[in-house]
Amino acid sequence: MISLRFVAIIPARFASTRFPGKPLANIGGKPMIQRVFEQVSKAVDDVYVATDDQRIYNAVVAFNGKAIMTSDRHRSGTDRCYEAFTKLNEWYDVVINIQGDEPFIQPEQIEILKSCFIDDETRIATLAKKVTKKDGLDFLQNPNNPKLVVNKNDEAMYFSRSVIPYRRGEKSENRINSHAYLKHVGIYAYRSEVLQELVQLPQSSLEIAESLEQLRWIENGYRIKVGYTDIETVGIDTPEDLEKAIKMLL
């Protein structure tokens, strides 16, 4: 469909404040990182896990996946992706960054992300999902579900852990009915040369305020193309999330 070369890199670290060893958590007889790897491989031919831990590296090799050891000093998954990219022996036009705690990522979502690069002007792309009535008000207001607003060209204007836009004079329980809110689906793709630029940017004030690294890019003038999915991703941040994920497989 697109005459570009894509590589998918899955950052995975062992140390996690809320869930140490998360990438190796067992989901239906497979470590989580294997489930992510297998899902991504359905949409991208070349997939690598970038990790700072020998246990994760060994687990990936054990299921015949490809892994790259990276530094344990990276501030973000983007930084880890870039180091892994520099260690590849091949050139790729676009690097896709998929978190290692998304075992239910769907290949259709990755294809949507890839399609954003049909436009030669696209430098960075990500995904969004409309918040529905079924999701509920608690979902919308949960700061762990970042929201975003876009312009008429489907480019991100801002991301926030707060509900944006703010509807002045409106009761919170009416919010979902009155506006098409968007939840950010946290996977990214970058032109390779842009990724090299992004990792050299210092942290920005908005990024620090919201703890969202993509705000650093916007503050520095980078445009982020947004593709749309109606599939809800299930990220795993805590052991409780893991229990829910296991039940989904039953």
C-alpha positions in Angstrom: 0.0 0.0 0.0 2.8 2.4 0.9 6.3 2.3 -0.6 7.9 3.0 2.7 9.9 0.7 4.9 8.5 0.3 8.4 10.1 -1.1 11.5 8.3 -1.7 14.8 10.2 -1.3 18.0 8.6 -2.3 21.3 10.3 -0.7 24.4 10.2 -3.0 27.4 11.8 -2.4 30.8 11.8 -4.6 33.8 11.7 -1.9 36.5 8.2 -0.5 36.9 7.0 1.4 40.0 3.5 -0.1 39.9 4.3 -3.5 38.3 7.9 -4.7 38.4 8.6 -7.4 35.8 5.5 -6.5 33.8 6.7 -7.6 30.3 7.3 -11.1 31.6 3.8 -11.4 33.3 2.0 -14.6 32.2 -1.1 -14.1 30.1 -2.7 -17.3 29.0 0.6 -19.2 29.0 2.7 -16.6 27.3 4.7 -13.7 28.6 3.0 -10.4 27.9 5.9 -9.2 25.7 5.4 -12.2 23.4 1.7 -11.4 23.0 2.6 -7.8 22.0 5.3 -9.0 19.6 3.0 -11.5 17.9 0.2 -8.9 17.5 2.6 -6.3 16.0 4.1 -8.9 13.7 0.7 -9.3 11.9 1.1 -5.8 10.6 4.8 -5.1 10.4 7.4 -7.5 8.9 10.4 -6.3 11.0 9.7 -6.1 14.8 12.2 -5.7 17.6 11.9 -5.6 21.4 14.2 -2.9 22.9 15.0 -3.7 26.5 17.5 -2.9 29.3 17.1 -6.2 31.1 18.7 -9.5 30.3 15.7 -11.4 31.5 13.4 -9.8 28.9 16.0 -10.2 26.2 16.3 -13.9 27.0 12.5 -14.3 27.0 12.2 -12.8 23.5 14.9 -14.9 22.1 13.3 -18.0 23.6 10.1 -17.4 21.5 12.3 -16.7 18.4 11.7 -13.0 18.6 14.3 -10.3 17.9 15.6 -8.2 20.8 18.1 -5.4 21.2 19.8 -4.5 24.5 19.6 -0.8 25.3 20.7 1.6 28.1 18.9 1.6 31.5 19.1 5.4 31.6 16.5 6.4 29.1 13.8 8.8 30.1 11.2 7.5 27.7 10.2 4.8 25.3 11.0 7.2 22.4 14.6 7.5 23.6 14.8 3.7 23.9 13.4 3.2 20.4 16.0 5.6 18.9 18.9 3.7 20.5 17.6 0.4 19.2 17.1 2.0 15.7 20.7 3.1 15.6 21.8 -0.5 16.3 19.9 -1.9 13.3 21.9 -2.8 10.2 19.2 -1.6 7.8 17.5 1.7 7.1 13.8 2.2 7.6 11.8 5.2 6.6 9.4 5.1 9.5 9.8 3.8 13.1 6.7 2.6 14.9 6.8 2.7 18.7 4.4 0.3 20.4 4.4 0.0 24.2 5.3 -3.4 25.7 2.2 -3.5 27.8 -0.4 -3.6 25.0 -1.0 -7.3 24.5 -4.3 -6.7 22.7 -3.1 -4.2 20.2 -4.8 -5.0 16.9 -3.0 -5.1 13.5 -5.8 -2.9 12.1 -4.7 -0.1 14.4 -1.2 -0.4 13.2 -2.3 -0.3 9.6 -4.3 2.9 10.3 -1.1 4.4 11.8 0.9 3.4 8.8 -1.7 4.9 6.4 -1.0 8.4 8.0 2.2 8.4 6.0 0.5 8.3 2.7 0.7 12.0 3.1 4.3 13.0 2.4 4.0 15.9 4.9 3.4 13.5 7.9 6.4 13.5 10.2 4.8 12.0 13.4 1.6 10.1 13.7 -0.5 8.7 16.5 -4.0 7.3 17.1 -7.2 8.5 18.8 -10.5 6.9 19.8 -13.8 8.6 20.3 -15.1 8.5 23.9 -18.6 6.9 23.8 -21.5 6.9 26.2 -20.6 3.3 27.0 -17.2 4.4 28.2 -18.9 6.5 30.8 -18.0 9.7 32.7 -15.4 8.1 35.0 -13.5 6.9 31.9 -13.5 10.4 30.4 -12.4 12.0 33.6 -9.7 9.5 34.5 -6.3 11.2 34.2 -4.8 7.9 33.2 -6.7 8.2 29.9 -5.1 11.3 28.2 -7.4 13.2 25.9 -6.6 15.3 22.8 -8.0 17.9 20.5 -7.3 18.1 16.8 -7.5 20.8 14.1 -9.4 20.5 10.8 -6.4 18.7 9.2 -6.5 15.9 11.8 -3.4 17.2 13.6 -3.1 17.2 17.4 -3.4 20.7 18.9 -3.0 19.6 22.5 -3.0 16.5 24.8 -4.1 16.6 28.4 -4.9 14.4 31.4 -7.8 16.8 32.0 -11.0 16.7 30.1 -10.5 18.9 27.0 -12.2 21.0 25.7 -13.6 22.4 28.9 -17.4 23.0 28.4 -18.1 26.2 30.3 -21.4 26.2 32.2 -22.2 22.6 31.5 -22.7 19.9 34.2 -20.0 17.2 34.1 -22.6 14.4 33.7 -23.7 15.9 30.4 -20.2 16.1 28.8 -20.2 12.9 26.8 -23.5 13.8 25.3 -22.5 17.2 24.2 -19.1 16.8 22.5 -17.1 14.2 20.6 -14.2 13.8 23.1 -11.1 11.9 21.9 -9.0 9.6 24.0 -5.3 9.3 23.0 -4.2 5.8 22.0 -0.5 5.9 22.9 1.3 4.4 19.9 3.5 6.5 17.7 5.2 6.4 14.4 8.0 8.8 13.3 10.0 9.4 10.2 13.4 8.2 11.0 15.1 11.6 10.6 12.5 13.2 12.9 13.0 10.6 15.6 16.6 11.6 15.7 15.6 15.2 16.2 13.0 14.4 18.9 15.4 12.7 21.2 17.7 15.7 21.3 14.9 18.1 22.5 15.1 19.1 26.2 12.0 18.5 28.4 9.4 21.2 28.0 7.3 22.9 30.6 4.0 21.4 29.3 5.5 18.0 29.1 6.6 18.3 32.8 3.2 19.7 33.8 1.1 16.9 32.2 3.8 14.1 32.2 3.1 13.6 28.5 6.2 13.6 26.3 4.3 14.4 23.1 3.7 17.9 24.4 7.5 18.5 24.1 7.2 17.9 20.3 4.2 20.2 19.9 5.9 22.9 21.9 8.9 22.7 19.6 6.7 23.1 16.5 6.3 19.5 15.3 2.9 18.5 13.9 1.4 15.2 14.9 -1.0 13.5 12.4 -3.9 11.7 14.1 -5.5 8.5 12.8 -8.8 7.2 14.2 -9.7 3.8 15.6 -12.9 2.5 17.2 -11.0 -0.3 19.0 -10.3 0.1 22.7 -6.8 -0.8 23.7 -6.2 -2.5 27.0 -2.9 -1.4 28.5 -1.6 -3.1 31.6 -0.2 -0.9 34.3 -0.9 -2.8 37.5 -1.4 -6.4 38.6 -5.1 -5.7 38.7 -5.1 -4.8 35.0 -3.4 -8.1 34.4 -6.2 -10.0 36.1 -8.7 -8.2 33.8 -6.6 -9.1 30.8 -6.5 -12.8 31.7 -10.3 -12.8 32.0 -10.5 -11.4 28.5 -8.8 -14.6 27.2 -11.2 -16.9 29.0 
